Amino acid sequence: ADAERSARGAGRYVALEFYYAEIWARMGLGEIERQWVAAEVFDSATHFGRGWSARFAQHTINLCARSNGSVAPVKVDGAFGPVTRAALNACARRDYLNTLAWLQGWEGGRYAKL
């Protein structure tokens, strides 16, 4: 029983290391100012991959640009680089709740298509 519990604990640690390295760190989610926005991007990346998660963020940024003009629209290319991170931060600063809702909406829409 102790060996099984120890193996499960090791498995969790390996999973945490993997998700941190392959998603959180690789996408630069530590640079996202609002924790819930970063968590939503992370969540969609774990379910759909980094590219889809980046697209959801970029579509959200473009909705933000049309809604309140706080950012310029961005290219929807699936790359979560410094331009996307900065624009997502600006959107969340200006309209936090809608930014979060739009991110969740894109993810939900993708689930509906599966």
Number of C-alpha atoms within 10 A of each C-alpha: 6 7 8 9 10 11 12 12 12 12 12 12 11 12 12 12 13 12 15 15 12 15 19 22 12 14 25 14 20 14 15 20 16 16 12 14 23 21 16 18 27 22 18 23 22 16 12 14 15 23 17 22 26 24 21 25 32 26 20 26 31 21 18 25 17 13 12 11 14 17 20 12 18 16 14 17 12 17 18 22 12 12 13 21 23 15 24 26 22 19 25 22 14 16 15 17 14 17 23 21 14 19 23 20 15 19 23 12 11 14 11 8 6 5
